[in-house]
Amino acid sequence: MTATSTGGKPILLAFSGGLDTSFCVPWLAETYGRPVVTLTVDTGGIDAETARTLEQRSKALGAVAHHLVDARPSYFEQVIRFLIMGNVRRGGLYPLCVGAERVLQAQTVAQWAKKLGTDVVAHGSTAAGNDQVRFEVALRTLAPGLEILAPVRDRAFKRPEQLAYLERLQLPVPPFGAAYSVNRGLWGTTIGGKETLTSDGCIPDSAWVLTRDAFTNPQASERHTIGFEAGVPCSLDGTPMDAVGLIEAVEALGAKFGVGRGIHLGDTIIGFKGRVAFEAPAAEILLTAHRELEKLVLSARQARLKDSLAGPYGDLVHEGQHLDPVCRDIEGFFVSTQRRVTGEARVLLRPGSVFVEGVTSPYSLMKASKGAYGESAGEWTAADAHGFSKMLALPGIFYTRAGELAQGG
């Protein structure tokens, strides 16, 4: 793409305020000779002070305008509620803290490009990361006519080079500089640095964002009650709350205990292994509480089939394929399974862990049975139990007998 191919239209930059997108503002303006408009899609982690800082940084970097869109409710409705319903974790550990919102952010960028009358958008993703794929798959699906600029990826700029460029121009540098890449959202925070480039490194305590000092200054244990309605978290300690407010409140509770801190090692979209540190206090607490409540009300087959779909659904969301219609099909199944996932989970928060002490539900399958596990049968006799055990053993008996017959026994 040449410097004049934008035809005088502004370049709309998806702006997080980190080093990559901060670098993009002056570099795009200088290289293409076009005005740059920054757009921050708030999918969590942006308070009033942060919002002011982002706008000031954008203007100081040379953007002609800055826009902030609160997409947290949409993010919950379109993505997070299904991650909760599916108990979705990647690699059995990582709850898709960030990355899951990239499709929604791309959707908002496409809408604003049309609103601003431009067909040129930009992002700050690198060639080695997942976000380049997520953004561009979504943007090409939603708005195939958009021209997409990705200077950090396409020109292979390294973080020290970007930092030096901003310092040379005496422009604002993000707090972590080139040392760490931090992405924060409603469902958690990810942190990448030199330590995560190998399989054995761990970032220092000073690099954690939400849970810093949680273990050097441990807090006394706390008990809380989380309410769910049809699989959706709806109350905290008996107080009804909207989902976004509840997630933010639970994040604050869990962060001071260091709950949800981890380092995920897994397969990237483009095929090689990668690691990222993450902090997901709200995700860890809500997924743990939700899963335990589900055990009380779902049938064994419901739970098993739902678990079999959680992995593929998580992969699709992680890979930026959330717009694929198969996701709507899986979400429809999730919603159907959640009709009775209503009740409360009592959780104990301690340094580094969340423990579910108990769950209750009007749809309790335990309460519906007259039997008590390990104590009394209630709805069957000893003879019934004896016959059941014998019938259940028949496949094994036949298999053993077949082996004996084959050997001439």
Secondary structure, 3 states (H helix, E strand, C coil): CCCCCCCCCCEEEECCCCHHHHHHHHHHHHHHCCCEEEEEEECCCCCHHHHHHHHHHHHHHCCCEEEEEECHHHHHHHHHHHHHHCCCCECCCECCCCCCCHHHHHHHHHHHHHHHCCCEEECCCCCCCCHHHHHHHHHHHHCCCCEEECHHHHCCCCHHHHHHHHHHCCCCCCCCCCCCEEEEECCEEEEECHHHHCCCCCCCHHHCCCCCCCCCCCCCCEEEEEEEECCEEEEECCEECCHHHHHHHHHHHHHCCCCCEEEEEEECCCCCEEEEEEECHHHHHHHHHHHHHHHHHCCHHHHHHHHHHHHHHHHHHHCCCCCCHHHHHHHHHHHHHCCCCCEEEEEEEECCEEEEEEEECCCCHHHHCCCECCCECCCCCHHHHHHHHHHHHHHHHHHHHHHHHHCCC
